[in-house]
Amino acid sequence: MRIPARFAPILFGALLSVIMVAIVSAFVLAISQGIHEGFAAQWLESCAKTWPVAFVAVTLVAPWVRKVVGRLTA
């Protein structure tokens, strides 16, 4: 099953934000508290809480970033 092309910006925002949140939250948690017994559960909880914010931010900011990049590149 393929998703219609009109949903590409939303899918882009969802995938990028999931990847970004997963990497950054794991990194920040490991730096601040170290890798400990409850690390995975705490990491998943952190991802679940922060992903909605990242998704909205990426979805709203991506068009502006594309325009800026278009103006800055040849």
PQR file with spaces between the fields and no chain letter, atoms N, CA, C, O and H, PARSE charges and radii, in Angstrom:
ATOM       1  N    MET     1       0.831   -1.179    0.000 -0.4000 1.5000
ATOM       2  CA   MET     1       0.000    0.000    0.000 -0.0000 2.0000
ATOM       3  C    MET     1       0.881    1.249    0.000  0.5500 1.7000
ATOM       4  O    MET     1       1.799    1.377    0.810 -0.5500 1.4000
ATOM       5  N    ARG     2       0.591    2.150   -0.903 -0.4000 1.5000
ATOM       6  CA   ARG     2       1.364    3.392   -1.002 -0.0000 2.0000
ATOM       7  C    ARG     2       0.520    4.559   -0.516  0.5500 1.7000
ATOM       8  O    ARG     2      -0.702    4.571   -0.666 -0.5500 1.4000
ATOM       9  H    ARG     2      -0.155    2.046   -1.561  0.4000 1.0000
ATOM      10  N    ILE     3       1.189    5.524    0.060 -0.4000 1.5000
ATOM      11  CA   ILE     3       0.517    6.723    0.557 -0.0000 2.0000
ATOM      12  C    ILE     3       0.469    7.739   -0.579  0.5500 1.7000
ATOM      13  O    ILE     3       1.466    7.920   -1.277 -0.5500 1.4000
ATOM      14  H    ILE     3       2.181    5.514    0.182  0.4000 1.0000
ATOM      15  N    PRO     4      -0.670    8.409   -0.781 -0.5600 1.5000
ATOM      16  CA   PRO     4      -0.762    9.410   -1.852  0.2800 2.0000
ATOM      17  C    PRO     4       0.279   10.520   -1.681  0.5500 1.7000
ATOM      18  O    PRO     4       0.620   10.904   -0.563 -0.5500 1.4000
ATOM      19  N    ALA     5       0.772   11.023   -2.809 -0.4000 1.5000
ATOM      20  CA   ALA     5       1.845   12.021   -2.814 -0.0000 2.0000
ATOM      21  C    ALA     5       1.461   13.297   -2.066  0.5500 1.7000
ATOM      22  O    ALA     5       2.339   13.993   -1.555 -0.5500 1.4000
ATOM      23  H    ALA     5       0.496   10.711   -3.718  0.4000 1.0000
ATOM      24  N    ARG     6       0.190   13.613   -1.993 -0.4000 1.5000
ATOM      25  CA   ARG     6      -0.214   14.846   -1.305 -0.0000 2.0000
ATOM      26  C    ARG     6       0.110   14.805    0.193  0.5500 1.7000
ATOM      27  O    ARG     6       0.163   15.847    0.847 -0.5500 1.4000
ATOM      28  H    ARG     6      -0.523   13.048   -2.408  0.4000 1.0000
ATOM      29  N    PHE     7       0.323   13.609    0.729 -0.4000 1.5000
ATOM      30  CA   PHE     7       0.677   13.470    2.137 -0.0000 2.0000
ATOM      31  C    PHE     7       2.183   13.434    2.369  0.5500 1.7000
ATOM      32  O    PHE     7       2.624   13.224    3.499 -0.5500 1.4000
ATOM      33  H    PHE     7       0.280   12.763    0.198  0.4000 1.0000
ATOM      34  N    ALA     8       2.976   13.635    1.324 -0.4000 1.5000
ATOM      35  CA   ALA     8       4.437   13.567    1.435 -0.0000 2.0000
ATOM      36  C    ALA     8       5.005   14.521    2.484  0.5500 1.7000
ATOM      37  O    ALA     8       5.866   14.109    3.262 -0.5500 1.4000
ATOM      38  H    ALA     8       2.617   13.806    0.407  0.4000 1.0000
ATOM      39  N    PRO     9       4.557   15.790    2.540 -0.5600 1.5000
ATOM      40  CA   PRO     9       5.124   16.677    3.576  0.2800 2.0000
ATOM      41  C    PRO     9       4.842   16.197    4.997  0.5500 1.7000
ATOM      42  O    PRO     9       5.694   16.340    5.875 -0.5500 1.4000
ATOM      43  N    ILE    10       3.681   15.641    5.232 -0.4000 1.5000
ATOM      44  CA   ILE    10       3.342   15.150    6.563 -0.0000 2.0000
ATOM      45  C    ILE    10       4.159   13.901    6.892  0.5500 1.7000
ATOM      46  O    ILE    10       4.659   13.756    8.008 -0.5500 1.4000
ATOM      47  H    ILE    10       2.989   15.525    4.519  0.4000 1.0000
ATOM      48  N    LEU    11       4.291   13.004    5.919 -0.4000 1.5000
ATOM      49  CA   LEU    11       5.094   11.800    6.128 -0.0000 2.0000
ATOM      50  C    LEU    11       6.556   12.161    6.353  0.5500 1.7000
ATOM      51  O    LEU    11       7.219   11.580    7.212 -0.5500 1.4000
ATOM      52  H    LEU    11       3.885   13.121    5.013  0.4000 1.0000
ATOM      53  N    PHE    12       7.058   13.124    5.576 -0.4000 1.5000
ATOM      54  CA   PHE    12       8.425   13.602    5.756 -0.0000 2.0000
ATOM      55  C    PHE    12       8.622   14.116    7.181  0.5500 1.7000
ATOM      56  O    PHE    12       9.592   13.751    7.846 -0.5500 1.4000
ATOM      57  H    PHE    12       6.519   13.595    4.878  0.4000 1.0000
ATOM      58  N    GLY    13       7.710   14.957    7.649 -0.4000 1.5000
ATOM      59  CA   GLY    13       7.799   15.498    9.003 -0.0000 2.0000
ATOM      60  C    GLY    13       7.737   14.421   10.062  0.5500 1.7000
ATOM      61  O    GLY    13       8.469   14.467   11.050 -0.5500 1.4000
ATOM      62  H    GLY    13       6.923   15.254    7.109  0.4000 1.0000
ATOM      63  N    ALA    14       6.866   13.453    9.858 -0.4000 1.5000
ATOM      64  CA   ALA    14       6.728   12.367   10.831 -0.0000 2.0000
ATOM      65  C    ALA    14       8.009   11.533   10.911  0.5500 1.7000
ATOM      66  O    ALA    14       8.514   11.272   12.003 -0.5500 1.4000
ATOM      67  H    ALA    14       6.271   13.416    9.055  0.4000 1.0000
ATOM      68  N    LEU    15       8.528   11.122    9.770 -0.4000 1.5000
ATOM      69  CA   LEU    15       9.733   10.283    9.773 -0.0000 2.0000
ATOM      70  C    LEU    15      10.953   11.033   10.287  0.5500 1.7000
ATOM      71  O    LEU    15      11.710   10.510   11.105 -0.5500 1.4000
ATOM      72  H    LEU    15       8.118   11.334    8.883  0.4000 1.0000
ATOM      73  N    LEU    16      11.142   12.250    9.810 -0.4000 1.5000
ATOM      74  CA   LEU    16      12.303   13.026   10.252 -0.0000 2.0000
ATOM      75  C    LEU    16      12.237   13.291   11.749  0.5500 1.7000
ATOM      76  O    LEU    16      13.246   13.169   12.444 -0.5500 1.4000
ATOM      77  H    LEU    16      10.527   12.674    9.146  0.4000 1.0000
ATOM      78  N    SER    17      11.070   13.651   12.251 -0.4000 1.5000
ATOM      79  CA   SER    17      10.957   13.959   13.670 -0.0000 2.0000
ATOM      80  C    SER    17      11.119   12.716   14.549  0.5500 1.7000
ATOM      81  O    SER    17      11.696   12.802   15.633 -0.5500 1.4000
ATOM      82  H    SER    17      10.250   13.751   11.687  0.4000 1.0000
ATOM      83  N    VAL    18      10.620   11.569   14.097 -0.4000 1.5000
ATOM      84  CA   VAL    18      10.807   10.332   14.863 -0.0000 2.0000
ATOM      85  C    VAL    18      12.290    9.989   14.966  0.5500 1.7000
ATOM      86  O    VAL    18      12.787    9.669   16.046 -0.5500 1.4000
ATOM      87  H    VAL    18      10.152   11.499   13.216  0.4000 1.0000
ATOM      88  N    ILE    19      12.984   10.058   13.851 -0.4000 1.5000
ATOM      89  CA   ILE    19      14.420    9.744   13.844 -0.0000 2.0000
ATOM      90  C    ILE    19      15.188   10.739   14.704  0.5500 1.7000
ATOM      91  O    ILE    19      16.041   10.350   15.502 -0.5500 1.4000
ATOM      92  H    ILE    19      12.580   10.318   12.974  0.4000 1.0000
ATOM      93  N    MET    20      14.884   12.025   14.540 -0.4000 1.5000
ATOM      94  CA   MET    20      15.575   13.071   15.285 -0.0000 2.0000
ATOM      95  C    MET    20      15.347   12.919   16.794  0.5500 1.7000
ATOM      96  O    MET    20      16.294   12.978   17.577 -0.5500 1.4000
ATOM      97  H    MET    20      14.192   12.342   13.892  0.4000 1.0000
ATOM      98  N    VAL    21      14.102   12.725   17.189 -0.4000 1.5000
ATOM      99  CA   VAL    21      13.777   12.589   18.611 -0.0000 2.0000
ATOM     100  C    VAL    21      14.446   11.350   19.198  0.5500 1.7000
ATOM     101  O    VAL    21      14.980   11.408   20.305 -0.5500 1.4000
ATOM     102  H    VAL    21      13.332   12.677   16.552  0.4000 1.0000
ATOM     103  N    ALA    22      14.427   10.245   18.485 -0.4000 1.5000
ATOM     104  CA   ALA    22      15.029    9.014   18.992 -0.0000 2.0000
ATOM     105  C    ALA    22      16.526    9.190   19.237  0.5500 1.7000
ATOM     106  O    ALA    22      17.037    8.785   20.282 -0.5500 1.4000
ATOM     107  H    ALA    22      13.993   10.198   17.585  0.4000 1.0000
ATOM     108  N    ILE    23      17.221    9.787   18.288 -0.4000 1.5000
ATOM     109  CA   ILE    23      18.667    9.964   18.415 -0.0000 2.0000
ATOM     110  C    ILE    23      19.006   10.977   19.500  0.5500 1.7000
ATOM     111  O    ILE    23      19.829   10.706   20.373 -0.5500 1.4000
ATOM     112  H    ILE    23      16.805   10.115   17.440  0.4000 1.0000
ATOM     113  N    VAL    24      18.374   12.136   19.445 -0.4000 1.5000
ATOM     114  CA   VAL    24      18.714   13.207   20.385 -0.0000 2.0000
ATOM     115  C    VAL    24      18.325   12.836   21.814  0.5500 1.7000
ATOM     116  O    VAL    24      19.098   13.082   22.740 -0.5500 1.4000
ATOM     117  H    VAL    24      17.704   12.356   18.735  0.4000 1.0000
ATOM     118  N    SER    25      17.151   12.254   22.009 -0.4000 1.5000
ATOM     119  CA   SER    25      16.756   11.918   23.377 -0.0000 2.0000
ATOM     120  C    SER    25      17.640   10.826   23.967  0.5500 1.7000
ATOM     121  O    SER    25      17.947   10.867   25.158 -0.5500 1.4000
ATOM     122  H    SER    25      16.523   12.054   21.256  0.4000 1.0000
ATOM     123  N    ALA    26      18.052    9.861   23.171 -0.4000 1.5000
ATOM     124  CA   ALA    26      18.977    8.833   23.672 -0.0000 2.0000
ATOM     125  C    ALA    26      20.314    9.455   24.048  0.5500 1.7000
ATOM     126  O    ALA    26      20.888    9.127   25.086 -0.5500 1.4000
ATOM     127  H    ALA    26      17.802    9.827   22.203  0.4000 1.0000
ATOM     128  N    PHE    27      20.802   10.344   23.209 -0.4000 1.5000
ATOM     129  CA   PHE    27      22.084   11.003   23.469 -0.0000 2.0000
ATOM     130  C    PHE    27      22.025   11.843   24.744  0.5500 1.7000
ATOM     131  O    PHE    27      22.899   11.736   25.605 -0.5500 1.4000
ATOM     132  H    PHE    27      20.336   10.610   22.366  0.4000 1.0000
ATOM     133  N    VAL    28      20.993   12.678   24.862 -0.4000 1.5000
ATOM     134  CA   VAL    28      20.868   13.549   26.029 -0.0000 2.0000
ATOM     135  C    VAL    28      20.690   12.727   27.300  0.5500 1.7000
ATOM     136  O    VAL    28      21.298   13.035   28.326 -0.5500 1.4000
ATOM     137  H    VAL    28      20.283   12.765   24.164  0.4000 1.0000
ATOM     138  N    LEU    29      19.877   11.704   27.244 -0.4000 1.5000
ATOM     139  CA   LEU    29      19.668   10.855   28.422 -0.0000 2.0000
ATOM     140  C    LEU    29      20.955   10.146   28.827  0.5500 1.7000
ATOM     141  O    LEU    29      21.273   10.068   30.013 -0.5500 1.4000
ATOM     142  H    LEU    29      19.384   11.455   26.411  0.4000 1.0000
ATOM     143  N    ALA    30      21.695    9.632   27.851 -0.4000 1.5000
ATOM     144  CA   ALA    30      22.953    8.940   28.160 -0.0000 2.0000
ATOM     145  C    ALA    30      23.988    9.898   28.750  0.5500 1.7000
ATOM     146  O    ALA    30      24.724    9.537   29.669 -0.5500 1.4000
ATOM     147  H    ALA    30      21.437    9.696   26.887  0.4000 1.0000
ATOM     148  N    ILE    31      24.038   11.120   28.218 -0.4000 1.5000
ATOM     149  CA   ILE    31      24.994   12.107   28.734 -0.0000 2.0000
ATOM     150  C    ILE    31      24.614   12.562   30.139  0.5500 1.7000
ATOM     151  O    ILE    31      25.471   12.684   31.014 -0.5500 1.4000
ATOM     152  H    ILE    31      23.440   11.413   27.472  0.4000 1.0000
ATOM     153  N    SER    32      23.322   12.812   30.347 -0.4000 1.5000
ATOM     154  CA   SER    32      22.905   13.384   31.630 -0.0000 2.0000
ATOM     155  C    SER    32      22.797   12.360   32.755  0.5500 1.7000
ATOM     156  O    SER    32      23.102   12.678   33.904 -0.5500 1.4000
ATOM     157  H    SER    32      22.626   12.713   29.636  0.4000 1.0000
ATOM     158  N    GLN    33      22.369   11.135   32.444 -0.4000 1.5000
ATOM     159  CA   GLN    33      22.145   10.152   33.503 -0.0000 2.0000
ATOM     160  C    GLN    33      22.943    8.866   33.332  0.5500 1.7000
ATOM     161  O    GLN    33      22.952    8.013   34.219 -0.5500 1.4000
ATOM     162  H    GLN    33      22.121   10.877   31.511  0.4000 1.0000
ATOM     163  N    GLY    34      23.604    8.730   32.206 -0.4000 1.5000
ATOM     164  CA   GLY    34      24.337    7.502   31.937 -0.0000 2.0000
ATOM     165  C    GLY    34      23.381    6.393   31.509  0.5500 1.7000
ATOM     166  O    GLY    34      22.162    6.520   31.632 -0.5500 1.4000
ATOM     167  H    GLY    34      23.597    9.423   31.486  0.4000 1.0000
ATOM     168  N    ILE    35      23.946    5.323   31.012 -0.4000 1.5000
ATOM     169  CA   ILE    35      23.131    4.176   30.598 -0.0000 2.0000
ATOM     170  C    ILE    35      22.960    3.292   31.830  0.5500 1.7000
ATOM     171  O    ILE    35      23.924    2.740   32.360 -0.5500 1.4000
ATOM     172  H    ILE    35      24.935    5.219   30.912  0.4000 1.0000
ATOM     173  N    HIS    36      21.724    3.175   32.265 -0.4000 1.5000
ATOM     174  CA   HIS    36      21.422    2.471   33.504 -0.0000 2.0000
ATOM     175  C    HIS    36      20.324    1.440   33.245  0.5500 1.7000
ATOM     176  O    HIS    36      19.870    1.272   32.114 -0.5500 1.4000
ATOM     177  H    HIS    36      20.941    3.624   31.834  0.4000 1.0000
ATOM     178  N    GLU    37      19.910    0.761   34.299 -0.4000 1.5000
ATOM     179  CA   GLU    37      18.959   -0.346   34.167 -0.0000 2.0000
ATOM     180  C    GLU    37      17.638    0.075   33.523  0.5500 1.7000
ATOM     181  O    GLU    37      17.100   -0.676   32.709 -0.5500 1.4000
ATOM     182  H    GLU    37      20.279    0.898   35.218  0.4000 1.0000
ATOM     183  N    GLY    38      17.106    1.227   33.852 -0.4000 1.5000
ATOM     184  CA   GLY    38      15.827    1.671   33.303 -0.0000 2.0000
ATOM     185  C    GLY    38      15.967    2.580   32.098  0.5500 1.7000
ATOM     186  O    GLY    38      15.029    3.291   31.738 -0.5500 1.4000
ATOM     187  H    GLY    38      17.542    1.837   34.514  0.4000 1.0000
ATOM     188  N    PHE    39      17.143    2.561   31.470 -0.4000 1.5000
ATOM     189  CA   PHE    39      17.434    3.476   30.362 -0.0000 2.0000
ATOM     190  C    PHE    39      16.421    3.352   29.226  0.5500 1.7000
ATOM     191  O    PHE    39      15.890    4.363   28.766 -0.5500 1.4000
ATOM     192  H    PHE    39      17.905    1.984   31.763  0.4000 1.0000
ATOM     193  N    ALA    40      16.148    2.145   28.773 -0.4000 1.5000
ATOM     194  CA   ALA    40      15.264    1.955   27.615 -0.0000 2.0000
ATOM     195  C    ALA    40      13.857    2.472   27.893  0.5500 1.7000
ATOM     196  O    ALA    40      13.261    3.139   27.047 -0.5500 1.4000
ATOM     197  H    ALA    40      16.579    1.324   29.147  0.4000 1.0000
ATOM     198  N    ALA    41      13.330    2.169   29.062 -0.4000 1.5000
ATOM     199  CA   ALA    41      11.981    2.632   29.407 -0.0000 2.0000
ATOM     200  C    ALA    41      11.937    4.149   29.510  0.5500 1.7000
ATOM     201  O    ALA    41      10.993    4.784   29.040 -0.5500 1.4000
ATOM     202  H    ALA    41      13.815    1.627   29.749  0.4000 1.0000
ATOM     203  N    GLN    42      12.952    4.722   30.123 -0.4000 1.5000
ATOM     204  CA   GLN    42      13.001    6.177   30.260 -0.0000 2.0000
ATOM     205  C    GLN    42      13.165    6.839   28.887  0.5500 1.7000
ATOM     206  O    GLN    42      12.571    7.885   28.625 -0.5500 1.4000
ATOM     207  H    GLN    42      13.719    4.207   30.505  0.4000 1.0000
ATOM     208  N    TRP    43      13.959    6.237   28.028 -0.4000 1.5000
ATOM     209  CA   TRP    43      14.176    6.756   26.676 -0.0000 2.0000
ATOM     210  C    TRP    43      12.873    6.725   25.878  0.5500 1.7000
ATOM     211  O    TRP    43      12.530    7.704   25.215 -0.5500 1.4000
ATOM     212  H    TRP    43      14.441    5.387   28.241  0.4000 1.0000
ATOM     213  N    LEU    44      12.147    5.609   25.938 -0.4000 1.5000
ATOM     214  CA   LEU    44      10.877    5.517   25.209 -0.0000 2.0000
ATOM     215  C    LEU    44       9.855    6.526   25.733  0.5500 1.7000
ATOM     216  O    LEU    44       9.113    7.123   24.953 -0.5500 1.4000
ATOM     217  H    LEU    44      12.426    4.814   26.476  0.4000 1.0000
ATOM     218  N    GLU    45       9.816    6.715   27.043 -0.4000 1.5000
ATOM     219  CA   GLU    45       8.912    7.703   27.624 -0.0000 2.0000
ATOM     220  C    GLU    45       9.275    9.111   27.152  0.5500 1.7000
ATOM     221  O    GLU    45       8.399    9.906   26.812 -0.5500 1.4000
ATOM     222  H    GLU    45      10.419    6.231   27.677  0.4000 1.0000
ATOM     223  N    SER    46      10.554    9.403   27.134 -0.4000 1.5000
ATOM     224  CA   SER    46      11.025   10.710   26.667 -0.0000 2.0000
ATOM     225  C    SER    46      10.658   10.926   25.199  0.5500 1.7000
ATOM     226  O    SER    46      10.222   12.011   24.816 -0.5500 1.4000
ATOM     227  H    SER    46      11.266    8.756   27.410  0.4000 1.0000
ATOM     228  N    CYS    47      10.835    9.897   24.390 -0.4000 1.5000
ATOM     229  CA   CYS    47      10.474    9.993   22.971 -0.0000 2.0000
ATOM     230  C    CYS    47       8.981   10.248   22.806  0.5500 1.7000
ATOM     231  O    CYS    47       8.580   11.095   22.009 -0.5500 1.4000
ATOM     232  H    CYS    47      11.189    9.015   24.702  0.4000 1.0000
ATOM     233  N    ALA    48       8.176    9.535   23.539 -0.4000 1.5000
ATOM     234  CA   ALA    48       6.722    9.681   23.429 -0.0000 2.0000
ATOM     235  C    ALA    48       6.259   11.077   23.831  0.5500 1.7000
ATOM     236  O    ALA    48       5.307   11.605   23.256 -0.5500 1.4000
ATOM     237  H    ALA    48       8.502    8.846   24.187  0.4000 1.0000
ATOM     238  N    LYS    49       6.927   11.677   24.814 -0.4000 1.5000
ATOM     239  CA   LYS    49       6.542   13.010   25.271 -0.0000 2.0000
ATOM     240  C    LYS    49       7.022   14.113   24.335  0.5500 1.7000
ATOM     241  O    LYS    49       6.339   15.124   24.168 -0.5500 1.4000
ATOM     242  H    LYS    49       7.700   11.248   25.281  0.4000 1.0000
ATOM     243  N    THR    50       8.176   13.930   23.732 -0.4000 1.5000
ATOM     244  CA   THR    50       8.755   15.008   22.918 -0.0000 2.0000
ATOM     245  C    THR    50       8.449   14.899   21.433  0.5500 1.7000
ATOM     246  O    THR    50       8.557   15.897   20.720 -0.5500 1.4000
ATOM     247  H    THR    50       8.731   13.109   23.868  0.4000 1.0000
ATOM     248  N    TRP    51       8.074   13.731   20.943 -0.4000 1.5000
ATOM     249  CA   TRP    51       7.824   13.583   19.519 -0.0000 2.0000
ATOM     250  C    TRP    51       6.727   14.507   18.988  0.5500 1.7000
ATOM     251  O    TRP    51       6.909   15.090   17.920 -0.5500 1.4000
ATOM     252  H    TRP    51       7.986   12.921   21.522  0.4000 1.0000
ATOM     253  N    PRO    52       5.602   14.667   19.679 -0.5600 1.5000
ATOM     254  CA   PRO    52       4.581   15.577   19.128  0.2800 2.0000
ATOM     255  C    PRO    52       5.097   17.005   18.906  0.5500 1.7000
ATOM     256  O    PRO    52       4.734   17.652   17.924 -0.5500 1.4000
ATOM     257  N    VAL    53       5.930   17.484   19.807 -0.4000 1.5000
ATOM     258  CA   VAL    53       6.501   18.826   19.660 -0.0000 2.0000
ATOM     259  C    VAL    53       7.430   18.871   18.452  0.5500 1.7000
ATOM     260  O    VAL    53       7.372   19.804   17.652 -0.5500 1.4000
ATOM     261  H    VAL    53       6.225   16.958   20.605  0.4000 1.0000
ATOM     262  N    ALA    54       8.276   17.870   18.326 -0.4000 1.5000
ATOM     263  CA   ALA    54       9.207   17.824   17.193 -0.0000 2.0000
ATOM     264  C    ALA    54       8.462   17.684   15.870  0.5500 1.7000
ATOM     265  O    ALA    54       8.848   18.307   14.881 -0.5500 1.4000
ATOM     266  H    ALA    54       8.322   17.112   18.976  0.4000 1.0000
ATOM     267  N    PHE    55       7.415   16.889   15.835 -0.4000 1.5000
ATOM     268  CA   PHE    55       6.644   16.697   14.606 -0.0000 2.0000
ATOM     269  C    PHE    55       6.039   18.012   14.140  0.5500 1.7000
ATOM     270  O    PHE    55       6.147   18.365   12.966 -0.5500 1.4000
ATOM     271  H    PHE    55       7.101   16.384   16.638  0.4000 1.0000
ATOM     272  N    VAL    56       5.411   18.729   15.044 -0.4000 1.5000
ATOM     273  CA   VAL    56       4.817   20.022   14.680 -0.0000 2.0000
ATOM     274  C    VAL    56       5.899   20.996   14.233  0.5500 1.7000
ATOM     275  O    VAL    56       5.733   21.697   13.236 -0.5500 1.4000
ATOM     276  H    VAL    56       5.323   18.442   15.998  0.4000 1.0000
ATOM     277  N    ALA    57       7.002   21.041   14.965 -0.4000 1.5000
ATOM     278  CA   ALA    57       8.086   21.960   14.612 -0.0000 2.0000
ATOM     279  C    ALA    57       8.649   21.654   13.228  0.5500 1.7000
ATOM     280  O    ALA    57       8.814   22.559   12.409 -0.5500 1.4000
ATOM     281  H    ALA    57       7.137   20.471   15.776  0.4000 1.0000
ATOM     282  N    VAL    58       8.941   20.400   12.966 -0.4000 1.5000
ATOM     283  CA   VAL    58       9.500   20.019   11.665 -0.0000 2.0000
ATOM     284  C    VAL    58       8.501   20.306   10.546  0.5500 1.7000
ATOM     285  O    VAL    58       8.879   20.817    9.492 -0.5500 1.4000
ATOM     286  H    VAL    58       8.808   19.665   13.631  0.4000 1.0000
ATOM     287  N    THR    59       7.250   19.983   10.768 -0.4000 1.5000
ATOM     288  CA   THR    59       6.228   20.182    9.736 -0.0000 2.0000
ATOM     289  C    THR    59       6.039   21.666    9.421  0.5500 1.7000
ATOM     290  O    THR    59       5.837   22.032    8.264 -0.5500 1.4000
ATOM     291  H    THR    59       6.943   19.568   11.624  0.4000 1.0000
ATOM     292  N    LEU    60       6.102   22.507   10.428 -0.4000 1.5000
ATOM     293  CA   LEU    60       5.913   23.943   10.196 -0.0000 2.0000
ATOM     294  C    LEU    60       7.169   24.632    9.673  0.5500 1.7000
ATOM     295  O    LEU    60       7.075   25.570    8.882 -0.5500 1.4000
ATOM     296  H    LEU    60       6.265   22.210   11.369  0.4000 1.0000
ATOM     297  N    VAL    61       8.336   24.180   10.104 -0.4000 1.5000
ATOM     298  CA   VAL    61       9.589   24.848    9.750 -0.0000 2.0000
ATOM     299  C    VAL    61      10.164   24.360    8.416  0.5500 1.7000
ATOM     300  O    VAL    61      10.860   25.120    7.744 -0.5500 1.4000
ATOM     301  H    VAL    61       8.413   23.418   10.747  0.4000 1.0000
ATOM     302  N    ALA    62       9.896   23.132    8.023 -0.4000 1.5000
ATOM     303  CA   ALA    62      10.495   22.553    6.811 -0.0000 2.0000
ATOM     304  C    ALA    62      10.259   23.391    5.549  0.5500 1.7000
ATOM     305  O    ALA    62      11.209   23.590    4.792 -0.5500 1.4000
ATOM     306  H    ALA    62       9.331   22.515    8.570  0.4000 1.0000
ATOM     307  N    PRO    63       9.050   23.893    5.280 -0.5600 1.5000
ATOM     308  CA   PRO    63       8.871   24.703    4.072  0.2800 2.0000
ATOM     309  C    PRO    63       9.743   25.962    4.066  0.5500 1.7000
ATOM     310  O    PRO    63      10.290   26.331    3.027 -0.5500 1.4000
ATOM     311  N    TRP    64       9.870   26.611    5.203 -0.4000 1.5000
ATOM     312  CA   TRP    64      10.704   27.802    5.307 -0.0000 2.0000
ATOM     313  C    TRP    64      12.172   27.443    5.065  0.5500 1.7000
ATOM     314  O    TRP    64      12.876   28.165    4.359 -0.5500 1.4000
ATOM     315  H    TRP    64       9.426   26.311    6.047  0.4000 1.0000
ATOM     316  N    VAL    65      12.632   26.344    5.641 -0.4000 1.5000
ATOM     317  CA   VAL    65      14.018   25.918    5.457 -0.0000 2.0000
ATOM     318  C    VAL    65      14.284   25.598    3.987  0.5500 1.7000
ATOM     319  O    VAL    65      15.341   25.946    3.461 -0.5500 1.4000
ATOM     320  H    VAL    65      12.059   25.758    6.215  0.4000 1.0000
ATOM     321  N    ARG    66      13.337   24.942    3.324 -0.4000 1.5000
ATOM     322  CA   ARG    66      13.508   24.646    1.894 -0.0000 2.0000
ATOM     323  C    ARG    66      13.664   25.930    1.080  0.5500 1.7000
ATOM     324  O    ARG    66      14.487   25.988    0.166 -0.5500 1.4000
ATOM     325  H    ARG    66      12.478   24.659    3.752  0.4000 1.0000
ATOM     326  N    LYS    67      12.881   26.956    1.407 -0.4000 1.5000
ATOM     327  CA   LYS    67      12.983   28.243    0.703 -0.0000 2.0000
ATOM     328  C    LYS    67      14.341   28.894    0.948  0.5500 1.7000
ATOM     329  O    LYS    67      14.974   29.390    0.017 -0.5500 1.4000
ATOM     330  H    LYS    67      12.213   26.909    2.150  0.4000 1.0000
ATOM     331  N    VAL    68      14.781   28.890    2.191 -0.4000 1.5000
ATOM     332  CA   VAL    68      16.083   29.486    2.514 -0.0000 2.0000
ATOM     333  C    VAL    68      17.191   28.748    1.783  0.5500 1.7000
ATOM     334  O    VAL    68      18.074   29.377    1.198 -0.5500 1.4000
ATOM     335  H    VAL    68      14.267   28.487    2.948  0.4000 1.0000
ATOM     336  N    VAL    69      17.157   27.433    1.808 -0.4000 1.5000
ATOM     337  CA   VAL    69      18.174   26.638    1.115 -0.0000 2.0000
ATOM     338  C    VAL    69      18.129   26.932   -0.386  0.5500 1.7000
ATOM     339  O    VAL    69      19.177   27.048   -1.021 -0.5500 1.4000
ATOM     340  H    VAL    69      16.440   26.922    2.282  0.4000 1.0000
ATOM     341  N    GLY    70      16.936   27.052   -0.956 -0.4000 1.5000
ATOM     342  CA   GLY    70      16.806   27.371   -2.367 -0.0000 2.0000
ATOM     343  C    GLY    70      17.419   28.706   -2.728  0.5500 1.7000
ATOM     344  O    GLY    70      17.980   28.861   -3.812 -0.5500 1.4000
ATOM     345  H    GLY    70      16.085   26.958   -0.440  0.4000 1.0000
ATOM     346  N    ARG    71      17.316   29.679   -1.826 -0.4000 1.5000
ATOM     347  CA   ARG    71      17.885   31.006   -2.070 -0.0000 2.0000
ATOM     348  C    ARG    71      19.400   31.021   -1.873  0.5500 1.7000
ATOM     349  O    ARG    71      20.102   31.811   -2.505 -0.5500 1.4000
ATOM     350  H    ARG    71      16.860   29.554   -0.945  0.4000 1.0000
ATOM     351  N    LEU    72      19.897   30.162   -1.012 -0.4000 1.5000
ATOM     352  CA   LEU    72      21.326   30.143   -0.714 -0.0000 2.0000
ATOM     353  C    LEU    72      22.144   29.281   -1.660  0.5500 1.7000
ATOM     354  O    LEU    72      23.371   29.384   -1.696 -0.5500 1.4000
ATOM     355  H    LEU    72      19.327   29.521   -0.499  0.4000 1.0000
ATOM     356  N    THR    73      21.475   28.438   -2.420 -0.4000 1.5000
ATOM     357  CA   THR    73      22.205   27.547   -3.330 -0.0000 2.0000
ATOM     358  C    THR    73      21.960   27.954   -4.783  0.5500 1.7000
ATOM     359  O    THR    73      20.981   28.624   -5.111 -0.5500 1.4000
ATOM     360  H    THR    73      20.479   28.354   -2.391  0.4000 1.0000
ATOM     361  N    ALA    74      22.868   27.533   -5.619 -0.4000 1.5000
ATOM     362  CA   ALA    74      22.786   27.883   -7.038 -0.0000 2.0000
ATOM     363  C    ALA    74      21.847   26.981   -7.788  0.5500 1.7000
ATOM     364  O    ALA    74      21.667   27.145   -8.995 -0.5500 1.4000
ATOM     365  H    ALA    74      23.664   26.989   -5.353  0.4000 1.0000
